[in-house]
Amino acid sequence: MINRLCKKLNHSVEVRQSLSSLRQEIKDPDKKELLLSWIQDGDLNLTAFLSDDDAKTRKNAALLIGELALSSCVPALFSAYQKEETLFVRESYLTAMQSMDASFYLSALKERFKELSSYKPVPEEQKHIEKELHALSDLILSMEPYRKHPFRSGRQTFHCLLRTNPLYPEITQQQLSDAKTSVSRLGVQVKTNHLNRLLPIRTWQELLFQVPGMTSSKADPDTIAKTIAKSELLNLLSNTHDGDFPFFFRIDIKSKMSLSDRSRFAQKTAQALERYTDRKLMNSTSYYELELRLIEGKSGIFYLLTKFHTIKDPRFEYRQEYIPTSIKPVNAALLVELAKDYMIPDAQILDPFCGVGTMLIERQKAIKGNTSYGIDHSPEAIEKAIRNTQNADQIIHYINKDCFTFTHQYAFDEIFTEMPYASGKKSEAEIFEVYEKFFPFARKLLTPEGTIIMYTRNRDYVKKLCTKQNFQTIREFKISEKPETWLTILK
């Protein structure tokens, strides 16, 4: 097939169709190699078709050159791009050059981007100009690594929304006693001039901004884009970041729409927003530094929020290693905060199912213990726990073994752990057996006054088995509804 198509091209037979067919054929790596051999042997010159009278032929030729990554063709592609008068073809040359080194033309491409950004297209040109702009932007960014605008809070009033565990927003609110706060179903709303005081709090899941003039909109892409463009967002970006426009954004839609409908809605909103901000905001799914969050409410309107990816969040930087079952650090931090009243300073602490060490590390950050031990049957988890603990600049002793074979010279004051749960690797019967072994094990290793602080998905097993070893539940906190999980404290 490749040979036949190449011969057709050399005889100028069905050129457009042959180029299109070749693009389909080279998805097979072997056929791609065969086509490359034609080109490398000098038996086929694809650049000749960049000057064809037919616009779609020029487009297919450019895209085929890009898919083959023919670096020697960059000068021909750039020359054809400069000469191209058909709008829908221009994007193709730029897309093709993304797979090659076009850095020699970087200055000219940046100048073209600047020129096109200030151009006011007539309606019939608009779609093609937007596509060319995006292709230019992607090509430039592929050659010149994008540097996010450095964030500086400055003298600025921030309207923030701290997304939290929906059952415990007050845990985060209590740590903001010096700020004006309120609680909603979305989290903790905060008005503050001191953003840096929010950043170290370990129990919020996400920091979003409620930009004045940009709170809600009817469910229409154009209306949403106008609302955002007329809001204080551009001023906020300018006042809190170093560097000039444009800023790159992405749109994230939380809605009951189908995935395809959400994608179309986001694309239309992004295109309109670029127009209404004179390209001061540019859409990119790869290099974005702010996220526009559109959350559909029950009445059909969208709530509009912003997330700055330019704000560094160092709270959990230590957790570089994890396994699929690892608890999220923010969830472990919430458990610690809820259980604080039942912890003692300078305690001897044991986590018999420690995983990658997150629970013990967060426990130590809240109330410093004396000696901490973590046990896990997985060598991989223990290795990762050691690295995370070193990153956190803590000392925790880790042991790779079945915890039920573990013995120690002295008793522990506290067991702080996330219990195993049924998954692809463990059945419900196996998990019940773990709980049956756990309470005798805990009684053996804890002091008479010792405490179990347990995160569990099997509350019924705890209730059924704990009393057999004279443990009593003294406090419970429901952590999530689906799956139902609990923080249980036993003495």
C-alpha positions as CSV (number, residue, x, y, z in Angstrom):
1,M,0.0,0.0,0.0
2,I,2.8,2.4,0.9
3,N,4.6,1.7,-2.4
4,R,1.5,2.2,-4.4
5,L,0.6,5.5,-2.7
6,C,4.2,6.8,-3.1
7,K,4.1,6.0,-6.8
8,K,0.8,7.8,-7.2
9,L,2.3,10.9,-5.6
10,N,5.3,10.8,-7.9
11,H,2.9,10.7,-10.9
12,S,0.7,13.4,-9.4
13,V,-2.3,11.0,-9.3
14,E,-5.0,11.5,-6.6
15,V,-2.5,13.6,-4.6
16,R,-4.8,14.8,-1.9
17,Q,-6.3,11.4,-1.3
18,S,-2.9,9.7,-1.3
19,L,-1.4,12.1,1.2
20,S,-4.5,11.5,3.5
21,S,-4.2,7.7,3.1
22,L,-0.5,7.8,4.0
23,R,-1.3,9.6,7.2
24,Q,-3.6,6.7,8.1
25,E,-1.1,4.0,7.0
26,I,1.8,5.3,9.0
27,K,0.0,4.6,12.3
28,D,1.5,1.2,11.7
29,P,5.2,1.6,12.8
30,D,6.4,-0.8,10.0
31,K,4.6,1.1,7.3
32,K,6.0,4.4,8.7
33,E,9.5,3.0,8.4
34,L,8.8,2.0,4.8
35,L,7.6,5.5,3.9
36,L,10.7,7.0,5.6
37,S,12.9,4.8,3.5
38,W,11.3,6.2,0.3
39,I,12.0,9.8,1.6
40,Q,15.5,9.1,2.8
41,D,16.5,7.4,-0.5
42,G,15.3,10.5,-2.4
43,D,12.4,8.7,-4.1
44,L,9.7,11.0,-2.6
45,N,9.8,14.7,-1.9
46,L,6.9,15.8,0.3
47,T,7.9,19.4,0.5
48,A,6.9,19.7,-3.2
49,F,3.3,19.4,-2.2
50,L,3.5,22.4,0.1
51,S,3.1,24.7,-2.9
52,D,0.3,22.7,-4.5
53,D,-2.7,24.7,-5.8
54,D,-5.1,22.7,-3.7
55,A,-5.3,24.0,-0.1
56,K,-6.3,20.6,1.4
57,T,-3.3,19.0,-0.3
58,R,-1.0,21.6,1.3
59,K,-2.6,20.9,4.7
60,N,-2.2,17.1,4.4
61,A,1.4,17.4,3.2
62,A,2.3,19.6,6.1
63,L,0.7,17.4,8.7
64,L,2.3,14.3,7.1
65,I,5.7,15.9,7.4
66,G,5.0,16.7,11.0
67,E,3.9,13.1,11.8
68,L,7.1,11.8,10.2
69,A,9.1,14.4,12.2
70,L,11.2,15.3,9.1
71,S,13.5,18.0,10.7
72,S,15.1,18.8,7.3
73,C,11.7,20.1,6.1
74,V,11.4,22.9,8.8
75,P,12.7,25.7,6.5
76,A,10.2,24.6,3.8
77,L,7.3,24.5,6.4
78,F,8.1,27.9,7.7
79,S,8.4,29.4,4.2
80,A,5.1,27.9,3.2
81,Y,3.5,29.2,6.5
82,Q,4.7,32.7,5.7
83,K,3.2,32.5,2.1
84,E,0.0,30.8,3.0
85,E,-3.1,32.8,2.3
86,T,-5.8,30.2,3.1
87,L,-6.7,30.6,6.8
88,F,-7.6,27.1,7.6
89,V,-4.2,25.8,6.3
90,R,-1.9,28.0,8.4
91,E,-2.4,26.1,11.6
92,S,-1.2,22.9,9.9
93,Y,2.4,24.2,9.3
94,L,2.7,25.2,13.0
95,T,1.3,21.9,14.2
96,A,3.8,20.1,12.0
97,M,6.8,22.1,13.3
98,Q,6.0,21.1,16.9
99,S,7.6,17.7,16.4
100,M,10.9,19.3,15.2
101,D,13.4,21.9,16.2
102,A,12.1,25.2,14.8
103,S,14.0,27.4,17.3
104,F,15.8,29.2,14.5
105,Y,12.4,30.8,13.7
106,L,11.4,31.5,17.3
107,S,11.7,35.3,17.1
108,A,9.7,35.5,13.9
109,L,7.0,33.2,15.4
110,K,6.8,35.3,18.6
111,E,6.4,38.4,16.4
112,R,3.7,36.7,14.5
113,F,1.9,35.8,17.7
114,K,2.1,39.4,18.9
115,E,0.7,40.7,15.6
116,L,-2.1,38.2,15.4
117,S,-3.1,38.7,19.1
118,S,-3.9,42.4,18.3
119,Y,-5.7,41.6,15.1
120,K,-9.5,42.0,15.0
121,P,-10.9,39.3,12.7
122,V,-14.2,39.5,11.0
123,P,-16.7,36.8,12.1
124,E,-15.9,34.4,9.2
125,E,-12.2,34.6,10.1
126,Q,-12.5,34.2,13.8
127,K,-12.4,30.4,14.2
128,H,-9.3,30.1,12.0
129,I,-7.4,32.9,13.6
130,E,-8.1,31.4,17.0
131,K,-6.7,28.0,15.9
132,E,-3.6,29.7,14.4
133,L,-3.0,31.6,17.6
134,H,-3.2,28.4,19.7
135,A,-0.9,26.5,17.3
136,L,1.5,29.4,17.5
137,S,1.3,29.4,21.3
138,D,1.8,25.7,21.5
139,L,4.8,25.8,19.1
140,I,6.5,28.7,21.0
141,L,5.9,27.0,24.4
142,S,7.4,23.7,23.1
143,M,10.6,25.6,22.2
144,E,10.8,28.0,25.1
145,P,9.9,26.4,28.4
146,Y,7.1,28.4,30.0
147,R,7.8,30.1,33.3
148,K,4.8,30.7,35.5
149,H,4.3,34.2,36.8
150,P,5.8,34.4,40.3
151,F,3.1,34.9,42.9
152,R,3.4,37.7,45.4
153,S,0.5,38.4,47.7
154,G,1.2,42.1,48.4
155,R,-1.3,44.4,50.0
156,Q,-4.4,42.7,48.7
157,T,-7.8,41.6,50.1
158,F,-8.4,38.0,49.2
159,H,-11.8,36.3,49.1
160,C,-10.9,32.7,49.6
161,L,-12.7,29.4,49.7
162,L,-10.9,26.6,51.5
163,R,-12.4,23.3,50.3
164,T,-12.5,20.9,53.2
165,N,-13.9,17.5,54.2
166,P,-17.6,18.4,53.9
167,L,-18.3,16.9,57.4
168,Y,-15.7,19.0,59.2
169,P,-15.3,22.5,57.8
170,E,-15.2,23.8,61.4
171,I,-11.9,22.1,62.0
172,T,-10.3,24.4,59.5
173,Q,-12.4,27.4,60.5
174,Q,-11.2,27.0,64.1
175,Q,-7.6,27.5,63.0
176,L,-8.6,30.9,61.4
177,S,-9.6,32.7,64.6
178,D,-8.0,36.0,63.4
179,A,-9.8,36.1,60.0
180,K,-13.4,36.8,58.9
181,T,-14.9,33.4,58.1
182,S,-18.1,31.6,57.3
183,V,-19.0,28.0,56.5
184,S,-20.9,26.9,53.4
185,R,-21.5,23.5,51.8
186,L,-18.4,24.1,49.7
187,G,-16.1,24.7,52.6
188,V,-14.8,27.7,54.6
189,Q,-15.1,31.1,53.1
190,V,-12.4,33.5,54.3
191,K,-11.8,37.2,53.8
192,T,-8.2,38.1,54.6
193,N,-5.3,40.5,53.9
194,H,-2.9,37.9,55.1
195,L,-3.0,34.9,52.7
196,N,0.2,33.5,54.2
197,R,-1.6,32.7,57.4
198,L,-3.9,30.3,55.5
199,L,-1.3,28.4,53.6
200,P,0.3,26.4,56.5
201,I,-3.1,25.0,57.7
202,R,-3.0,21.3,57.0
203,T,-6.7,20.4,56.9
204,W,-7.9,22.2,53.8
205,Q,-7.9,20.2,50.6
206,E,-7.9,23.0,48.1
207,L,-7.5,26.8,48.1
208,L,-9.8,28.6,45.7
209,F,-10.5,32.3,45.1
210,Q,-13.9,34.0,44.8
211,V,-13.0,36.9,42.6
212,P,-15.2,40.1,43.1
213,G,-17.6,40.4,40.1
214,M,-17.1,36.7,39.3
215,T,-19.4,34.7,41.6
216,S,-22.0,33.1,39.4
217,S,-23.5,33.1,35.9
218,K,-26.3,31.5,33.9
219,A,-25.2,28.4,32.0
220,D,-24.1,30.0,28.8
221,P,-20.5,30.1,27.5
222,D,-20.6,33.6,26.2
223,T,-22.3,35.0,29.4
224,I,-19.8,33.2,31.6
225,A,-16.8,34.5,29.6
226,K,-18.2,38.1,29.8
227,T,-18.7,37.7,33.5
228,I,-15.1,36.6,34.0
229,A,-13.7,39.2,31.7
230,K,-15.6,42.1,33.4
231,S,-14.6,40.9,36.9
232,E,-11.6,41.8,39.0
233,L,-9.7,38.8,37.8
234,L,-7.3,40.6,35.5
235,N,-6.6,43.2,38.2
236,L,-6.1,40.5,40.7
237,L,-3.6,38.7,38.5
238,S,-1.7,41.9,37.8
239,N,-1.6,42.9,41.5
240,T,-0.5,39.5,42.8
241,H,2.0,38.3,40.1
242,D,5.2,39.5,38.6
243,G,5.4,39.7,34.8
244,D,3.2,40.7,32.0
245,F,0.1,39.2,30.3
246,P,-0.9,36.8,28.9
247,F,-1.7,34.3,31.6
248,F,-2.5,30.7,30.6
249,F,-5.7,29.1,32.0
250,R,-7.7,25.9,31.7
251,I,-11.4,25.4,32.5
252,D,-12.7,22.7,34.8
253,I,-16.4,22.1,34.7
254,K,-18.2,20.3,37.6
255,S,-21.6,19.3,36.1
256,K,-24.0,16.5,35.2
257,M,-23.3,17.2,31.5
258,S,-21.8,14.3,29.5
259,L,-18.0,14.4,29.0
260,S,-18.4,15.5,25.4
261,D,-20.9,18.2,26.3
262,R,-18.6,19.5,29.0
263,S,-15.7,19.6,26.6
264,R,-17.7,21.6,24.0
265,F,-19.0,24.0,26.7
266,A,-15.4,24.5,28.0
267,Q,-14.0,25.1,24.6
268,K,-16.7,27.7,23.7
269,T,-16.2,29.5,27.0
270,A,-12.4,29.5,26.6
271,Q,-12.6,30.9,23.1
272,A,-15.0,33.7,24.1
273,L,-12.9,34.5,27.2
274,E,-9.8,34.9,25.0
275,R,-11.7,37.4,22.8
276,Y,-13.2,39.4,25.7
277,T,-9.8,39.8,27.4
278,D,-7.9,40.6,24.2
279,R,-5.8,37.5,24.7
280,K,-4.6,38.6,28.1
281,L,-6.0,35.2,29.1
282,M,-5.0,32.3,26.9
283,N,-6.3,28.8,27.1
284,S,-3.9,25.9,27.4
285,T,-4.3,22.4,28.7
286,S,-0.6,21.9,29.2
287,Y,0.9,25.1,30.5
288,Y,-1.9,26.6,32.5
289,E,-1.2,28.6,35.7
290,L,-4.7,29.3,36.7
291,E,-7.8,27.1,36.7
292,L,-11.3,28.5,36.2
293,R,-13.6,26.2,38.1
294,L,-17.3,26.2,36.9
295,I,-19.5,24.4,39.4
296,E,-23.1,23.8,38.3
297,G,-25.7,24.5,41.0
298,K,-29.1,22.9,41.5
299,S,-30.8,25.8,39.9
300,G,-28.7,25.4,36.7
301,I,-26.5,28.4,37.3
302,F,-22.7,28.1,37.5
303,Y,-20.7,29.2,40.5
304,L,-17.3,30.6,39.3
305,L,-14.1,30.1,41.2
306,T,-10.4,30.4,40.5
307,K,-7.4,28.3,41.5
308,F,-3.9,29.8,41.2
309,H,-1.3,27.1,40.4
310,T,1.3,29.8,40.9
311,I,0.9,29.6,44.7
312,K,3.2,27.0,46.1
313,D,1.8,24.5,48.6
314,P,4.7,23.0,50.5
315,R,2.5,21.4,53.2
316,F,2.9,17.8,52.0
317,E,6.1,18.0,49.9
318,Y,7.6,15.3,52.0
319,R,5.2,12.7,50.5
320,Q,7.1,12.0,47.3
321,E,6.4,8.2,47.5
322,Y,3.1,6.4,47.7
323,I,1.3,3.2,46.8
324,P,-2.3,2.9,45.5
325,T,-3.8,2.4,49.0
326,S,-2.0,5.3,50.6
327,I,-4.1,7.7,52.6
328,K,-3.9,11.3,51.3
329,P,-1.8,13.5,53.6
330,V,-4.6,16.1,54.0
331,N,-6.9,13.3,55.2
332,A,-4.3,12.1,57.7
333,A,-3.9,15.7,58.9
334,L,-7.6,15.9,59.5
335,L,-7.6,12.6,61.5
336,V,-4.8,14.0,63.7
337,E,-6.6,17.3,64.3
338,L,-9.8,15.4,65.3
339,A,-7.9,13.1,67.6
340,K,-5.6,15.7,69.2
341,D,-7.4,15.7,72.6
342,Y,-6.7,11.9,72.9
343,M,-2.9,12.2,72.2
344,I,-0.2,12.9,74.7
345,P,3.1,14.6,74.1
346,D,6.3,12.4,74.2
347,A,4.2,9.3,73.6
348,Q,5.6,5.9,72.4
349,I,3.6,5.4,69.1
350,L,3.1,2.4,66.9
351,D,1.5,2.1,63.4
352,P,1.2,-1.6,62.6
353,F,-0.1,-1.0,59.1
354,C,2.1,2.0,58.3
355,G,2.2,1.9,54.5
356,V,4.4,4.8,53.3
357,G,4.4,6.4,56.7
358,T,1.9,9.3,56.2
359,M,-0.1,8.7,59.4
360,L,3.0,8.7,61.6
361,I,4.5,11.7,59.9
362,E,1.4,13.8,60.3
363,R,1.0,12.6,63.9
364,Q,4.5,13.8,64.7
365,K,3.9,17.2,63.0
366,A,0.9,17.8,65.3
367,I,2.1,16.6,68.7
368,K,5.7,15.4,68.9
369,G,6.1,11.9,70.2
370,N,9.0,10.2,71.8
371,T,9.7,7.1,69.7
372,S,7.6,6.0,66.7
373,Y,7.5,2.6,65.0
374,G,6.0,1.7,61.7
375,I,5.4,-1.9,60.6
376,D,4.3,-3.1,57.2
377,H,4.4,-6.5,55.4
378,S,5.3,-4.8,52.0
379,P,9.1,-4.1,51.4
380,E,8.1,-1.5,48.8
381,A,5.9,0.4,51.3
382,I,8.7,0.4,53.9
383,E,11.3,1.7,51.5
384,K,8.9,4.5,50.5
385,A,8.1,5.2,54.1
386,I,11.8,5.7,54.9
387,R,12.2,8.1,52.0
388,N,9.1,10.1,52.9
389,T,10.3,10.3,56.6
390,Q,13.7,11.5,55.5
391,N,12.0,14.2,53.4
392,A,10.0,15.2,56.4
393,D,13.2,15.5,58.5
394,Q,11.8,13.0,61.1
395,I,13.0,9.9,62.8
396,I,10.7,6.9,62.7
397,H,11.8,3.3,63.0
398,Y,10.4,1.1,60.2
399,I,10.2,-2.7,60.2
400,N,9.2,-4.9,57.2
401,K,7.3,-7.9,58.7
402,D,3.9,-9.2,59.5
403,C,2.9,-6.9,62.4
404,F,1.3,-9.8,64.4
405,T,4.8,-11.3,64.8
406,F,6.2,-8.1,66.2
407,T,7.3,-7.9,69.8
408,H,8.9,-5.1,71.7
409,Q,10.8,-4.5,75.0
410,Y,8.4,-1.9,76.3
411,A,4.7,-1.1,75.8
412,F,3.4,1.7,73.6
413,D,1.2,4.6,74.7
414,E,-0.7,4.8,71.4
415,I,-1.5,2.8,68.3
416,F,-2.3,5.3,65.5
417,T,-3.2,3.5,62.2
418,E,-5.3,3.1,59.2
419,M,-6.7,-0.4,59.2
420,P,-6.5,-2.6,56.0
421,Y,-9.7,-2.9,54.0
422,A,-11.2,-5.3,51.4
423,S,-9.8,-4.6,47.9
424,G,-8.7,-6.6,44.9
425,K,-5.9,-8.2,47.0
426,K,-7.8,-8.9,50.2
427,S,-11.3,-10.4,50.6
428,E,-13.8,-9.4,53.3
429,A,-13.1,-12.6,55.2
430,E,-9.4,-11.9,55.3
431,I,-10.0,-8.4,56.6
432,F,-12.3,-9.8,59.4
433,E,-9.4,-12.1,60.3
434,V,-7.1,-9.1,60.6
435,Y,-9.5,-7.4,63.0
436,E,-9.7,-10.6,65.0
437,K,-6.0,-10.7,65.5
438,F,-5.6,-7.0,65.9
439,F,-7.2,-6.5,69.3
440,P,-5.3,-9.2,71.2
441,F,-2.2,-7.8,69.5
442,A,-3.0,-4.3,70.6
443,R,-3.8,-5.4,74.2
444,K,-0.4,-7.1,74.3
445,L,1.6,-4.1,73.1
446,L,-0.2,-1.2,74.7
447,T,0.2,0.1,78.2
448,P,-2.9,-0.4,80.5
449,E,-3.8,3.3,79.8
450,G,-2.9,3.0,76.1
451,T,-5.1,4.4,73.3
452,I,-6.0,3.1,69.9
453,I,-6.7,5.8,67.3
454,M,-8.0,3.9,64.3
455,Y,-9.2,5.0,60.8
456,T,-11.5,2.2,59.7
457,R,-13.9,1.2,56.9
458,N,-15.2,-1.6,59.1
459,R,-16.9,-0.1,62.1
460,D,-19.0,-3.1,62.7
461,Y,-15.9,-5.3,63.1
462,V,-14.6,-2.9,65.6
463,K,-17.8,-2.9,67.7
464,K,-18.0,-6.7,67.5
465,L,-14.5,-7.5,68.5
466,C,-13.0,-4.7,70.6
467,T,-14.9,-5.6,73.8
468,K,-13.5,-9.2,73.8
469,Q,-10.1,-7.6,74.8
470,N,-11.7,-5.1,77.1
471,F,-11.4,-2.1,74.8
472,Q,-14.1,0.5,74.8
473,T,-15.0,3.0,72.1
474,I,-14.8,6.5,73.7
475,R,-15.2,8.6,70.6
476,E,-16.2,8.2,67.0
477,F,-16.0,10.6,64.0
478,K,-17.6,9.8,60.7
479,I,-15.1,10.9,58.1
480,S,-16.8,10.1,54.8
481,E,-20.2,8.8,53.6
482,K,-19.2,6.9,50.5
483,P,-17.3,4.8,51.3
484,E,-18.4,5.0,54.9
485,T,-15.3,5.6,57.0
486,W,-14.7,6.3,60.7
487,L,-12.1,7.6,63.0
488,T,-12.5,5.5,66.2
489,I,-10.8,6.1,69.5
490,L,-10.6,3.2,71.9
491,K,-9.2,2.8,75.4
